[in-house]
Amino acid sequence: MNLFRSEEHIERWLDGREPGGTIPVAKLAELAEEWWGDRLAPDWRPHTFAQNQAILDGLGLTGDFWRLG
Amino acid sequence: MDQADIELRNATYALFVELGRVPTLEETGVAVGATASEVEAGWQRLHEAHALVLDLPRAAIRMANPFSAVPTPFRVHAGGRDWYANCAWDAFGICVVLEFDGHIETSCPDCGEEIRVGVRDNRPDDESLLFHCLVPAVHWWDDIVFT
């Protein structure tokens, strides 16, 4: 789960491996806010599978790669 | 996860942020009114529930996501302190949970060039960068350290 300068850098780093998921860093920041936002909340409760999947879906991270199960 | 384990988890996280490092079993025990061995058993249950990650077989915390207890290639400066994140996703997560602006320092895994991203109101100041996740979501917890 790394940051890259461009698609070219990702392709070179993959070196023939199957590509994973690539998103713009601005989308990653949105994902981080949704995913981690309650992590230090006094009323924190474990996220359910459905909650986490809803976060991914809500940000348009759909398709087999982003399915949690 | 029962209420006692949730309280243990919350106390562990609170101490991590307060101390700027992983709390010891004893420090955590004082916070929750438990013995070190009770904390150790609780951390094991939280590890199994993916609420934190232990560096097994030791009862040492490796990850209290998004924080890393060990140095990583993802350093975050926020709230007047330096932190380590487990990955780029977690690096943004540290600014989110601390509710501080900051900056992330890492490097491109391809060329090794330093990447420094400022974070303001949870948004990056350089939107040209890309995030790549190699492991499909269904396998993230198969080996969370590799992921």
Backbone of each chain as ProteinMPNN parsed JSONL, in Angstrom:
{"seq_chain_A": "MNLFRSEEHIERWLDGREPGGTIPVAKLAELAEEWWGDRLAPDWRPHTFAQNQAILDGLGLTGDFWRLG", "coords_chain_A": {"N_chain_A": [[0.857, -1.193, 0.0], [1.321, 1.604, -1.2], [2.624, 4.903, -2.091], [2.974, 6.426, -5.27], [4.714, 8.124, -7.942], [3.62, 8.098, -10.5], [1.661, 6.278, -12.983], [3.475, 5.001, -14.588], [5.625, 4.521, -12.894], [4.425, 2.711, -11.162], [3.914, 0.52, -12.86], [6.516, -0.206, -13.554], [7.525, -0.912, -11.073], [5.897, -3.069, -10.467], [6.826, -5.002, -12.196], [5.915, -7.048, -13.915], [4.2, -8.415, -12.262], [0.805, -9.157, -11.266], [-1.329, -6.407, -11.504], [-2.662, -4.468, -8.766], [-5.002, -2.538, -7.043], [-5.427, 0.797, -8.069], [-5.639, 4.118, -7.043], [-6.352, 7.668, -7.067], [-4.457, 9.894, -4.948], [-6.019, 11.712, -3.587], [-8.445, 10.397, -3.385], [-7.646, 8.329, -1.742], [-7.203, 9.77, 0.608], [-9.792, 10.486, 1.261], [-10.808, 7.94, 1.739], [-9.28, 7.196, 3.962], [-10.262, 8.99, 5.843], [-12.913, 8.175, 6.13], [-12.554, 5.533, 6.939], [-10.902, 5.504, 9.214], [-11.928, 7.396, 10.901], [-13.356, 7.128, 13.352], [-11.628, 6.002, 15.127], [-10.373, 6.748, 17.535], [-12.494, 7.429, 19.049], [-14.446, 7.74, 22.01], [-16.681, 6.143, 22.158], [-16.146, 4.06, 20.489], [-16.749, 1.262, 18.423], [-16.252, -2.031, 17.13], [-15.918, -2.105, 13.597], [-18.356, -3.504, 11.48], [-18.283, -6.092, 9.01], [-20.026, -5.386, 6.952], [-20.237, -2.619, 7.324], [-17.627, -1.771, 6.709], [-17.432, -2.608, 4.053], [-19.385, -0.995, 2.971], [-18.217, 1.509, 3.198], [-16.13, 1.332, 1.32], [-17.635, 0.841, -1.002], [-19.171, 3.18, -1.071], [-17.344, 5.065, -1.79], [-16.909, 4.499, -4.331], [-15.224, 2.411, -4.758], [-15.393, -0.258, -6.12], [-16.056, -3.54, -7.54], [-14.338, -6.685, -8.019], [-11.771, -6.572, -6.844], [-11.967, -4.878, -4.651], [-13.684, -6.135, -2.941], [-14.442, -7.311, 0.227], [-15.011, -9.836, 0.979]], "CA_chain_A": [[0.0, 0.0, 0.0], [2.347, 2.634, -1.349], [2.408, 6.061, -2.954], [3.831, 6.448, -6.447], [4.695, 9.359, -8.71], [2.812, 7.978, -11.719], [1.361, 4.913, -13.434], [4.713, 4.437, -15.126], [6.404, 4.005, -11.755], [3.734, 1.512, -10.654], [4.14, -0.586, -13.795], [7.917, -0.631, -13.459], [7.675, -1.573, -9.762], [5.208, -4.364, -10.51], [7.774, -5.903, -12.866], [5.221, -8.209, -14.452], [3.19, -8.957, -11.339], [-0.585, -8.745, -11.493], [-1.618, -5.127, -10.838], [-3.716, -4.451, -7.765], [-5.914, -1.411, -7.225], [-4.776, 2.11, -8.065], [-6.576, 5.241, -6.9], [-5.666, 8.943, -6.809], [-4.183, 10.113, -3.525], [-7.148, 12.428, -2.983], [-9.431, 9.363, -3.025], [-7.09, 7.65, -0.57], [-7.43, 10.613, 1.785], [-11.22, 10.313, 1.608], [-10.943, 6.599, 2.306], [-8.7, 7.224, 5.315], [-11.17, 9.732, 6.733], [-14.08, 7.33, 6.402], [-12.168, 4.25, 7.551], [-10.25, 5.677, 10.513], [-12.492, 8.552, 11.583], [-13.873, 6.86, 14.698], [-10.681, 5.087, 15.773], [-10.095, 7.167, 18.915], [-13.737, 7.877, 19.673], [-14.714, 7.016, 23.266], [-17.749, 5.155, 21.945], [-15.736, 3.199, 19.369], [-17.166, -0.135, 18.362], [-15.646, -2.636, 15.937], [-16.687, -2.019, 12.356], [-18.8, -4.77, 10.915], [-17.902, -6.354, 7.618], [-20.918, -4.603, 6.087], [-19.846, -1.202, 7.439], [-16.395, -1.531, 5.946], [-17.72, -2.726, 2.616], [-20.166, 0.19, 2.591], [-17.263, 2.614, 3.02], [-15.47, 1.147, 0.014], [-18.646, 1.028, -2.056], [-19.598, 4.581, -1.098], [-16.297, 5.864, -2.444], [-16.768, 4.02, -5.712], [-14.218, 1.351, -4.838], [-16.206, -1.436, -6.376], [-15.374, -4.561, -8.329], [-13.827, -7.818, -7.239], [-10.56, -6.261, -6.074], [-12.311, -4.162, -3.419], [-14.645, -6.92, -2.148], [-13.801, -7.82, 1.436], [-15.289, -11.265, 1.138]], "C_chain_A": [[0.891, 1.241, 0.0], [1.865, 3.817, -2.183], [3.433, 6.036, -4.087], [3.68, 7.783, -7.159], [3.752, 9.28, -9.906], [2.53, 6.511, -12.013], [2.628, 4.226, -13.948], [5.554, 3.828, -14.004], [5.755, 2.729, -11.21], [4.035, 0.312, -11.552], [5.569, -1.116, -13.691], [8.15, -1.391, -12.155], [7.025, -2.957, -9.766], [6.077, -5.42, -11.206], [7.094, -7.2, -13.315], [4.213, -8.832, -13.523], [1.805, -8.439, -11.705], [-0.835, -7.41, -10.785], [-2.723, -5.279, -9.805], [-4.698, -3.341, -8.067], [-5.148, -0.106, -7.137], [-5.835, 3.194, -7.97], [-5.774, 6.531, -6.706], [-5.499, 9.169, -5.31], [-5.318, 10.883, -2.847], [-8.251, 11.442, -2.575], [-8.943, 8.58, -1.801], [-7.355, 8.453, 0.7], [-8.894, 10.527, 2.226], [-11.442, 8.963, 2.281], [-10.421, 6.565, 3.743], [-9.65, 7.914, 6.289], [-12.375, 8.876, 7.112], [-13.7, 6.12, 7.264], [-11.684, 4.431, 8.988], [-10.92, 6.725, 11.399], [-12.921, 8.324, 13.015], [-12.87, 6.123, 15.576], [-10.349, 5.463, 17.214], [-11.353, 7.652, 19.63], [-14.007, 7.071, 20.942], [-15.785, 5.937, 23.103], [-17.428, 4.232, 20.767], [-16.307, 1.792, 19.512], [-16.536, -0.735, 17.11], [-16.54, -2.437, 14.716], [-17.15, -3.418, 11.956], [-18.268, -4.891, 9.488], [-18.729, -5.457, 6.699], [-20.581, -3.118, 6.138], [-18.612, -0.904, 6.598], [-16.634, -1.626, 4.447], [-18.495, -1.508, 2.122], [-19.266, 1.409, 2.392], [-16.599, 2.519, 1.65], [-16.46, 1.426, -1.121], [-19.014, 2.497, -2.211], [-18.594, 5.497, -1.767], [-16.048, 5.405, -3.879], [-15.702, 2.958, -5.873], [-14.953, 0.022, -4.937], [-15.439, -2.398, -7.286], [-14.738, -5.584, -7.422], [-12.639, -7.437, -6.355], [-10.9, -5.665, -4.72], [-13.38, -4.882, -2.603], [-13.917, -7.545, -0.971], [-14.05, -9.315, 1.645], [-16.384, -11.707, 0.215]], "O_chain_A": [[1.172, 1.836, 1.04], [0.851, 3.745, -2.877], [4.593, 5.675, -3.892], [2.676, 8.479, -7.011], [3.15, 10.284, -10.287], [3.088, 5.618, -11.375], [2.818, 3.024, -13.762], [6.122, 2.747, -14.159], [6.449, 1.782, -10.84], [4.368, -0.771, -11.07], [5.798, -2.324, -13.736], [8.875, -2.386, -12.127], [7.531, -3.895, -9.15], [6.053, -6.593, -10.835], [7.623, -8.295, -13.124], [3.442, -9.696, -13.94], [1.663, -7.412, -12.368], [-0.579, -7.295, -9.587], [-3.612, -6.117, -9.953], [-5.174, -3.206, -9.194], [-4.32, 0.081, -6.245], [-6.81, 3.191, -8.722], [-4.639, 6.488, -6.231], [-6.301, 8.693, -4.506], [-5.547, 10.713, -1.649], [-8.909, 11.627, -1.551], [-9.736, 8.215, -0.933], [-7.689, 7.888, 1.741], [-9.19, 10.499, 3.42], [-12.171, 8.859, 3.267], [-11.045, 5.978, 4.627], [-9.817, 7.47, 7.425], [-12.8, 8.857, 8.267], [-14.423, 5.74, 8.185], [-12.003, 3.631, 9.868], [-10.507, 6.914, 12.543], [-12.857, 9.248, 13.825], [-13.225, 5.663, 16.661], [-10.072, 4.585, 18.031], [-11.264, 8.228, 20.714], [-13.818, 5.854, 20.953], [-15.79, 4.941, 23.826], [-18.332, 3.691, 20.129], [-16.332, 1.223, 20.603], [-16.31, -0.024, 16.131], [-17.759, -2.583, 14.793], [-16.407, -4.391, 12.087], [-17.864, -3.91, 8.864], [-18.193, -4.842, 5.777], [-20.632, -2.432, 5.118], [-18.563, 0.087, 5.87], [-16.108, -0.829, 3.669], [-18.292, -1.045, 1.0], [-19.522, 2.241, 1.522], [-16.52, 3.504, 0.916], [-16.155, 2.15, -2.068], [-19.153, 3.002, -3.325], [-18.945, 6.573, -2.253], [-15.115, 5.853, -4.544], [-15.312, 2.633, -6.994], [-15.103, -0.708, -3.958], [-14.331, -2.108, -7.736], [-14.614, -5.38, -6.214], [-12.519, -7.932, -5.235], [-10.198, -5.916, -3.74], [-13.929, -4.303, -1.666], [-12.904, -8.224, -1.142], [-13.347, -9.963, 2.42], [-16.752, -12.882, 0.211]]}, "seq_chain_B": "MDQADIELRNATYALFVELGRVPTLEETGVAVGATASEVEAGWQRLHEAHALVLDLPRAAIRMANPFSAVPTPFRVHAGGRDWYANCAWDAFGICVVLEFDGHIETSCPDCGEEIRVGVRDNRPDDESLLFHCLVPAVHWWDDIVFT", "coords_chain_B": {"N_chain_B": [[-16.503, -9.391, 20.483], [-16.247, -8.352, 23.734], [-17.505, -5.944, 26.198], [-15.495, -5.395, 28.06], [-13.16, -5.989, 26.659], [-13.349, -4.107, 24.63], [-13.028, -1.801, 26.144], [-10.427, -2.223, 27.056], [-9.08, -2.155, 24.628], [-9.643, 0.501, 23.83], [-8.359, 1.916, 25.88], [-5.725, 1.132, 25.44], [-5.199, 2.264, 22.934], [-5.549, 4.977, 23.605], [-3.446, 5.354, 25.407], [-1.301, 4.869, 23.701], [-1.389, 7.11, 22.022], [-1.093, 9.132, 23.915], [1.436, 8.598, 25.046], [3.032, 8.41, 22.837], [4.105, 6.095, 21.931], [4.061, 2.479, 22.02], [2.203, 1.287, 24.749], [3.297, -0.395, 27.743], [2.575, -3.713, 29.017], [2.185, -3.459, 31.728], [1.718, -0.695, 32.121], [-0.662, -0.442, 30.731], [-2.238, -2.135, 32.181], [-2.476, -0.745, 34.611], [-4.06, 1.352, 33.741], [-6.497, 0.155, 33.167], [-7.13, -1.297, 35.35], [-6.189, -3.93, 35.66], [-4.251, -6.993, 35.746], [-0.916, -7.539, 34.423], [-0.832, -9.966, 33.06], [-3.509, -10.387, 32.548], [-3.991, -8.266, 30.799], [-2.336, -9.063, 28.708], [-3.65, -11.406, 27.86], [-6.001, -10.241, 27.005], [-5.092, -8.592, 24.912], [-4.337, -10.572, 23.154], [-6.846, -11.605, 22.455], [-7.893, -9.342, 21.184], [-6.147, -9.15, 19.069], [-6.86, -11.44, 17.658], [-9.359, -10.64, 16.881], [-8.763, -8.727, 15.075], [-8.462, -6.144, 16.007], [-6.172, -5.023, 16.903], [-2.687, -5.599, 16.2], [-0.502, -8.11, 17.042], [2.976, -8.803, 17.553], [3.602, -11.701, 17.139], [5.447, -14.57, 18.402], [5.578, -13.029, 20.669], [4.008, -11.0, 23.178], [3.73, -8.424, 22.096], [2.771, -5.311, 20.837], [2.443, -4.783, 17.434], [1.032, -3.333, 15.548], [-1.236, -0.739, 16.057], [-3.535, 0.007, 14.444], [-4.224, 3.067, 12.84], [-1.547, 3.325, 13.548], [1.907, 2.395, 13.672], [3.986, 0.333, 15.614], [6.578, -0.029, 15.153], [9.456, 1.183, 13.316], [8.796, 2.275, 9.994], [8.559, 2.655, 6.366], [6.876, 4.829, 6.25], [6.523, 7.789, 7.479], [5.006, 10.05, 9.68], [4.423, 13.361, 10.476], [2.768, 14.944, 12.899], [0.764, 16.875, 15.061], [2.899, 17.801, 16.547], [4.598, 15.694, 16.868], [6.488, 12.825, 15.747], [5.371, 10.016, 13.964], [4.953, 6.564, 13.106], [3.431, 5.006, 10.352], [1.567, 2.18, 9.102], [1.26, 1.914, 6.402], [0.616, 3.73, 3.328], [-2.089, 4.396, 3.342], [-2.699, 4.225, 6.065], [-1.045, 6.264, 6.909], [-2.317, 8.662, 6.155], [-4.475, 8.155, 7.768], [-3.489, 8.548, 10.35], [-3.311, 11.338, 10.616], [-6.02, 11.815, 10.479], [-7.1, 10.515, 12.798], [-5.767, 11.816, 14.855], [-6.61, 14.332, 14.465], [-5.146, 16.448, 13.445], [-3.393, 18.662, 11.247], [-0.644, 17.829, 9.094], [2.36, 16.254, 7.864], [3.381, 13.784, 5.504], [6.021, 11.544, 5.08], [7.595, 9.585, 2.753], [8.761, 7.22, 0.312], [9.063, 6.696, -3.21], [8.416, 3.434, -4.182], [9.435, 2.47, -6.519], [11.432, 4.208, -7.767], [12.705, 5.275, -5.62], [12.729, 7.911, -4.975], [12.213, 10.611, -2.715], [9.041, 11.195, -1.253], [6.99, 13.698, -0.207], [4.216, 14.689, 1.435], [1.974, 17.145, 2.234], [-0.646, 17.449, 4.629], [-3.71, 18.818, 4.954], [-6.584, 19.601, 6.664], [-7.27, 16.937, 6.343], [-6.711, 16.49, 3.685], [-4.626, 15.908, 0.83], [-1.785, 17.871, -0.183], [-0.643, 17.54, -2.582], [-1.988, 16.419, -5.323], [-1.245, 14.856, -7.395], [-0.197, 12.412, -6.968], [-0.302, 8.789, -6.827], [-2.007, 6.026, -5.356], [-1.244, 2.72, -4.738], [-2.487, -0.476, -4.229], [-1.506, -3.653, -3.665], [-2.538, -6.123, -2.839], [-5.555, -7.934, -3.053], [-8.691, -6.978, -1.521], [-10.028, -9.036, -0.165], [-8.021, -10.577, 0.788], [-6.564, -9.066, 2.584], [-6.188, -9.458, 5.359], [-4.906, -11.858, 5.451], [-2.154, -11.82, 5.621], [-1.33, -9.388, 7.301], [0.828, -7.74, 7.819], [2.43, -7.937, 5.514], [0.519, -6.987, 3.666]], "CA_chain_B": [[-15.69, -8.568, 21.375], [-17.123, -7.904, 24.817], [-17.277, -4.565, 26.627], [-14.192, -5.288, 28.734], [-12.112, -5.949, 25.636], [-13.45, -2.801, 23.967], [-12.414, -0.806, 27.041], [-8.984, -2.47, 26.997], [-8.624, -1.649, 23.328], [-9.683, 1.969, 23.842], [-7.307, 2.387, 26.788], [-4.446, 0.892, 24.77], [-5.061, 3.314, 21.916], [-5.39, 6.279, 24.265], [-2.083, 5.408, 25.928], [-0.388, 4.965, 22.551], [-1.364, 8.512, 21.584], [-0.571, 9.961, 25.014], [2.857, 8.332, 25.256], [3.763, 8.459, 21.575], [4.697, 4.762, 21.747], [3.222, 1.397, 22.545], [2.276, 1.136, 26.213], [3.657, -1.731, 28.231], [1.486, -4.467, 29.654], [1.959, -2.922, 33.073], [1.085, 0.625, 31.995], [-2.042, -0.636, 30.303], [-2.932, -2.739, 33.313], [-2.819, 0.324, 35.556], [-5.14, 2.16, 33.158], [-7.782, -0.558, 33.126], [-7.329, -2.041, 36.594], [-5.993, -5.367, 35.394], [-2.867, -7.427, 35.84], [-0.237, -7.632, 33.131], [-1.226, -11.201, 32.357], [-4.877, -10.176, 32.026], [-3.86, -7.413, 29.613], [-1.757, -9.892, 27.64], [-4.709, -12.267, 27.337], [-6.939, -9.379, 26.278], [-4.469, -8.205, 23.641], [-4.424, -11.75, 22.259], [-8.222, -11.655, 21.902], [-8.035, -8.21, 20.26], [-5.395, -9.543, 17.866], [-7.678, -12.399, 16.902], [-10.507, -9.887, 16.351], [-8.21, -7.706, 14.158], [-8.578, -4.807, 16.605], [-4.774, -4.616, 16.9], [-1.857, -6.677, 15.646], [0.638, -8.44, 17.885], [4.163, -9.358, 16.922], [3.645, -13.025, 17.758], [4.727, -15.064, 19.578], [5.653, -12.118, 21.81], [2.783, -10.224, 23.393], [4.123, -7.044, 21.822], [1.931, -4.742, 19.79], [3.125, -4.384, 16.192], [0.194, -2.309, 14.929], [-2.523, -0.283, 16.579], [-3.834, 0.699, 13.184], [-3.239, 3.218, 11.768], [-0.192, 3.515, 14.046], [2.84, 1.277, 13.719], [4.861, 0.378, 16.789], [7.964, -0.182, 14.693], [9.74, 2.076, 12.189], [8.352, 1.845, 8.662], [8.858, 3.692, 5.361], [5.82, 5.843, 6.231], [6.64, 8.611, 8.684], [4.01, 11.116, 9.725], [4.636, 14.383, 11.496], [1.458, 15.553, 13.193], [0.567, 17.141, 16.478], [4.175, 18.054, 17.203], [5.332, 14.452, 17.082], [6.664, 11.936, 14.602], [4.718, 8.73, 14.115], [5.097, 5.656, 11.973], [2.208, 4.37, 9.871], [1.808, 0.862, 8.514], [1.194, 2.02, 4.946], [0.201, 5.076, 2.915], [-3.468, 4.564, 3.807], [-2.628, 4.508, 7.495], [-0.375, 7.557, 7.123], [-3.402, 9.649, 6.176], [-5.314, 7.831, 8.914], [-2.937, 9.134, 11.578], [-3.786, 12.735, 10.678], [-7.463, 11.771, 10.747], [-7.432, 10.165, 14.185], [-5.217, 12.827, 15.764], [-7.294, 15.595, 14.144], [-4.113, 17.453, 13.226], [-2.699, 18.728, 9.969], [0.706, 17.304, 9.229], [2.9, 15.84, 6.58], [3.785, 12.385, 5.37], [7.279, 11.345, 4.365], [7.817, 8.216, 2.321], [9.524, 7.266, -0.937], [8.492, 5.899, -4.298], [9.044, 2.113, -4.156], [10.087, 2.202, -7.804], [12.666, 4.965, -8.034], [13.337, 5.653, -4.364], [12.658, 9.356, -4.735], [11.412, 10.977, -1.546], [7.708, 11.775, -1.456], [6.562, 14.426, 0.986], [2.858, 15.168, 1.194], [1.336, 17.87, 3.312], [-2.049, 17.08, 4.855], [-4.469, 19.924, 5.549], [-7.995, 19.195, 6.734], [-7.299, 15.552, 5.855], [-6.559, 16.44, 2.236], [-3.225, 16.03, 0.417], [-1.46, 19.103, -0.911], [-0.165, 17.149, -3.914], [-2.985, 15.451, -5.792], [-0.748, 14.147, -8.576], [0.301, 11.1, -6.563], [-1.204, 7.642, -6.935], [-1.915, 4.991, -4.323], [-1.418, 1.381, -5.29], [-2.666, -1.567, -3.27], [-1.19, -4.865, -4.427], [-3.285, -7.297, -2.364], [-7.017, -7.763, -3.081], [-9.285, -6.745, -0.201], [-10.416, -10.284, 0.499], [-6.808, -11.196, 1.368], [-5.8, -8.108, 3.378], [-5.833, -9.959, 6.694], [-4.17, -13.137, 5.386], [-0.842, -11.456, 6.161], [-1.55, -7.938, 7.366], [2.109, -7.03, 7.765], [2.775, -7.822, 4.082], [-0.462, -6.113, 3.01]], "C_chain_B": [[-16.586, -8.018, 22.492], [-16.707, -6.504, 25.294], [-15.915, -4.396, 27.295], [-13.054, -5.217, 27.713], [-12.159, -4.643, 24.845], [-12.783, -1.726, 24.833], [-10.891, -0.969, 27.083], [-8.4, -1.909, 25.708], [-8.581, -0.119, 23.33], [-8.6, 2.551, 24.745], [-5.931, 2.226, 26.152], [-4.188, 1.975, 23.722], [-4.811, 4.68, 22.561], [-3.978, 6.432, 24.819], [-1.064, 5.547, 24.805], [-0.256, 6.422, 22.131], [-0.759, 9.405, 22.67], [0.95, 9.828, 25.135], [3.684, 8.515, 23.991], [4.486, 7.153, 21.28], [3.724, 3.729, 22.281], [3.32, 1.356, 24.063], [2.696, -0.277, 26.581], [2.413, -2.424, 28.785], [1.142, -3.842, 31.002], [1.268, -1.565, 33.021], [-0.383, 0.486, 31.618], [-2.87, -1.241, 31.435], [-3.357, -1.703, 34.344], [-4.028, 1.107, 35.05], [-6.491, 1.471, 33.242], [-8.042, -1.357, 34.399], [-7.211, -3.537, 36.407], [-4.515, -5.707, 35.584], [-2.255, -7.486, 34.443], [-0.659, -8.877, 32.366], [-2.652, -11.106, 31.826], [-4.855, -9.283, 30.78], [-3.33, -8.228, 28.444], [-2.822, -10.788, 27.012], [-5.721, -11.452, 26.531], [-6.379, -8.945, 24.938], [-4.499, -9.38, 22.644], [-5.812, -11.826, 21.621], [-8.43, -10.519, 20.891], [-7.275, -8.472, 18.964], [-6.239, -10.48, 17.002], [-8.887, -11.718, 16.263], [-10.076, -8.791, 15.373], [-8.388, -6.292, 14.693], [-7.201, -4.212, 16.884], [-3.979, -5.818, 16.411], [-0.656, -6.88, 16.551], [1.777, -8.99, 17.045], [4.4, -10.731, 17.552], [4.986, -13.709, 17.481], [4.835, -14.137, 20.79], [4.321, -11.398, 21.963], [3.111, -8.751, 23.232], [3.272, -6.517, 20.682], [2.798, -4.321, 18.61], [2.359, -3.235, 15.525], [-0.994, -2.006, 15.839], [-3.025, 0.627, 15.456], [-4.641, 1.966, 13.419], [-1.796, 3.368, 12.234], [0.62, 2.224, 13.936], [3.72, 1.441, 14.95], [6.322, 0.266, 16.401], [8.202, 0.777, 13.534], [9.338, 1.453, 10.861], [8.76, 2.91, 7.649], [7.819, 4.818, 5.318], [5.859, 6.636, 7.537], [5.664, 9.781, 8.58], [4.394, 12.095, 10.824], [3.296, 15.08, 11.717], [1.347, 15.759, 14.693], [1.868, 17.323, 17.227], [4.997, 16.818, 17.466], [5.528, 13.738, 15.748], [6.065, 10.581, 14.939], [5.096, 7.851, 12.925], [3.733, 5.049, 11.65], [2.57, 3.04, 9.221], [1.859, 0.892, 6.994], [0.734, 3.439, 4.615], [-1.217, 5.384, 3.391], [-3.471, 4.961, 5.28], [-1.97, 5.857, 7.78], [-1.411, 8.692, 7.112], [-4.305, 9.422, 7.391], [-4.802, 8.438, 10.209], [-3.359, 10.591, 11.711], [-5.275, 12.784, 11.0], [-7.725, 11.532, 12.232], [-6.904, 11.199, 15.175], [-5.91, 14.174, 15.597], [-6.295, 16.739, 14.071], [-3.733, 17.466, 11.746], [-1.292, 18.185, 10.182], [1.331, 17.069, 7.886], [3.408, 14.408, 6.662], [5.084, 12.339, 4.59], [7.419, 9.865, 4.035], [8.669, 8.296, 1.063], [8.829, 6.383, -1.953], [9.182, 4.531, -4.299], [9.769, 1.767, -5.445], [11.433, 2.892, -7.898], [13.375, 5.41, -6.756], [13.294, 7.131, -4.061], [11.777, 9.656, -3.526], [10.074, 11.572, -1.969], [7.302, 12.415, -0.14], [5.207, 15.052, 0.677], [2.361, 15.91, 2.423], [-0.127, 17.461, 3.413], [-2.724, 18.228, 5.599], [-5.949, 19.556, 5.505], [-8.196, 17.822, 6.089], [-7.165, 15.431, 4.344], [-5.093, 16.621, 1.858], [-2.979, 17.323, -0.332], [-0.858, 18.815, -2.284], [-1.093, 16.054, -4.422], [-2.512, 14.693, -7.024], [-0.331, 12.714, -8.243], [-0.767, 10.031, -6.73], [-0.939, 6.68, -5.781], [-2.145, 3.655, -4.996], [-1.465, 0.359, -4.172], [-2.503, -2.871, -4.037], [-2.134, -6.017, -4.099], [-4.786, -7.041, -2.44], [-7.605, -7.721, -1.667], [-9.589, -8.039, 0.547], [-9.227, -10.949, 1.194], [-6.024, -10.262, 2.278], [-5.332, -8.686, 4.703], [-5.165, -11.325, 6.65], [-2.776, -12.94, 5.969], [-0.817, -9.935, 6.22], [-0.233, -7.166, 7.336], [2.561, -6.88, 6.315], [1.836, -6.876, 3.378], [-0.101, -4.671, 3.206]], "O_chain_B": [[-17.558, -7.31, 22.228], [-15.696, -5.957, 24.853], [-15.257, -3.371, 27.117], [-12.097, -4.464, 27.895], [-11.117, -4.13, 24.436], [-12.07, -0.859, 24.327], [-10.155, 0.016, 27.14], [-7.35, -1.266, 25.713], [-7.603, 0.481, 22.886], [-7.992, 3.568, 24.41], [-5.068, 3.09, 26.309], [-3.091, 2.527, 23.642], [-3.958, 5.442, 22.106], [-3.38, 7.503, 24.719], [-0.074, 6.264, 24.948], [0.851, 6.914, 21.911], [-0.001, 10.326, 22.369], [1.658, 10.821, 25.305], [4.891, 8.746, 24.06], [5.397, 7.126, 20.452], [2.713, 4.053, 22.904], [4.424, 1.389, 24.607], [2.478, -1.225, 25.827], [1.365, -1.812, 28.989], [-0.027, -3.713, 31.368], [0.338, -1.31, 33.786], [-1.237, 1.212, 32.127], [-4.04, -0.906, 31.621], [-4.46, -1.771, 34.886], [-4.908, 1.479, 35.826], [-7.519, 2.134, 33.375], [-9.07, -2.024, 34.509], [-8.018, -4.311, 36.921], [-3.651, -4.83, 35.584], [-2.957, -7.483, 33.431], [-0.822, -8.833, 31.147], [-2.97, -11.675, 30.781], [-5.602, -9.513, 29.829], [-3.816, -8.1, 27.32], [-2.894, -10.917, 25.79], [-6.232, -11.911, 25.509], [-7.096, -8.927, 23.938], [-4.667, -9.181, 21.441], [-5.948, -12.075, 20.423], [-9.072, -10.718, 19.859], [-7.712, -8.063, 17.888], [-6.316, -10.328, 15.783], [-9.381, -12.165, 15.228], [-10.908, -8.019, 14.896], [-8.457, -5.34, 13.915], [-7.087, -3.002, 17.081], [-4.521, -6.909, 16.23], [0.113, -5.952, 16.801], [1.57, -9.561, 15.974], [5.286, -10.898, 18.39], [5.601, -13.462, 16.443], [4.247, -14.423, 21.833], [3.593, -11.209, 20.988], [2.815, -7.933, 24.103], [3.075, -7.2, 19.678], [3.772, -3.587, 18.776], [2.957, -2.293, 15.007], [-1.668, -2.915, 16.325], [-2.938, 1.852, 15.534], [-5.645, 1.934, 14.131], [-0.901, 3.524, 11.404], [0.094, 1.121, 14.085], [4.143, 2.548, 15.284], [7.207, 0.448, 17.238], [7.258, 1.149, 12.837], [9.52, 0.256, 10.638], [9.26, 3.965, 8.038], [7.88, 5.674, 4.435], [5.309, 6.218, 8.556], [5.523, 10.408, 7.53], [4.656, 11.7, 11.96], [2.765, 15.726, 10.813], [1.781, 14.925, 15.487], [1.94, 17.031, 18.421], [5.983, 16.869, 18.201], [4.836, 14.007, 14.766], [6.227, 10.067, 16.046], [5.505, 8.346, 11.875], [2.986, 4.639, 12.538], [3.717, 2.805, 8.842], [2.433, 0.0, 6.37], [0.494, 4.248, 5.511], [-1.507, 6.509, 3.797], [-4.152, 5.902, 5.687], [-2.294, 6.515, 8.769], [-1.376, 9.576, 7.968], [-4.832, 10.372, 7.97], [-5.595, 8.805, 11.076], [-3.727, 11.033, 12.799], [-5.737, 13.68, 11.706], [-8.491, 12.269, 12.854], [-7.519, 11.434, 16.215], [-5.818, 15.046, 16.461], [-6.546, 17.841, 14.559], [-3.746, 16.432, 11.077], [-0.813, 18.094, 11.312], [0.887, 17.619, 6.878], [3.8, 13.907, 7.716], [5.233, 13.009, 3.568], [7.367, 9.007, 4.917], [9.245, 9.347, 0.779], [8.105, 5.45, -1.605], [10.407, 4.466, -4.405], [10.619, 0.876, -5.467], [12.46, 2.239, -8.086], [14.516, 5.87, -6.806], [13.765, 7.568, -3.011], [10.73, 9.035, -3.336], [9.994, 12.35, -2.92], [7.274, 11.763, 0.903], [5.083, 15.855, -0.248], [2.334, 15.359, 3.523], [-0.769, 17.164, 2.406], [-2.353, 18.562, 6.724], [-6.493, 19.241, 4.447], [-9.176, 17.592, 5.38], [-7.472, 14.381, 3.778], [-4.386, 17.402, 2.494], [-3.86, 17.818, -1.036], [-0.595, 19.736, -3.057], [-0.995, 14.901, -4.001], [-3.292, 13.963, -7.636], [-0.137, 11.898, -9.144], [-1.963, 10.318, -6.769], [0.186, 6.541, -5.301], [-3.115, 3.475, -5.731], [-0.606, 0.33, -3.29], [-3.272, -3.159, -4.954], [-2.49, -6.799, -4.98], [-5.252, -6.019, -1.935], [-7.084, -8.347, -0.744], [-9.419, -8.112, 1.765], [-9.406, -11.784, 2.081], [-4.927, -10.615, 2.712], [-4.204, -8.434, 5.128], [-4.882, -11.902, 7.7], [-2.278, -13.782, 6.716], [-0.339, -9.277, 5.296], [-0.204, -6.03, 6.862], [3.026, -5.81, 5.924], [2.274, -6.047, 2.58], [-0.81, -3.786, 2.726]]}, "name": "protein", "num_of_chains": 2, "seq": "MNLFRSEEHIERWLDGREPGGTIPVAKLAELAEEWWGDRLAPDWRPHTFAQNQAILDGLGLTGDFWRLGMDQADIELRNATYALFVELGRVPTLEETGVAVGATASEVEAGWQRLHEAHALVLDLPRAAIRMANPFSAVPTPFRVHAGGRDWYANCAWDAFGICVVLEFDGHIETSCPDCGEEIRVGVRDNRPDDESLLFHCLVPAVHWWDDIVFT"}
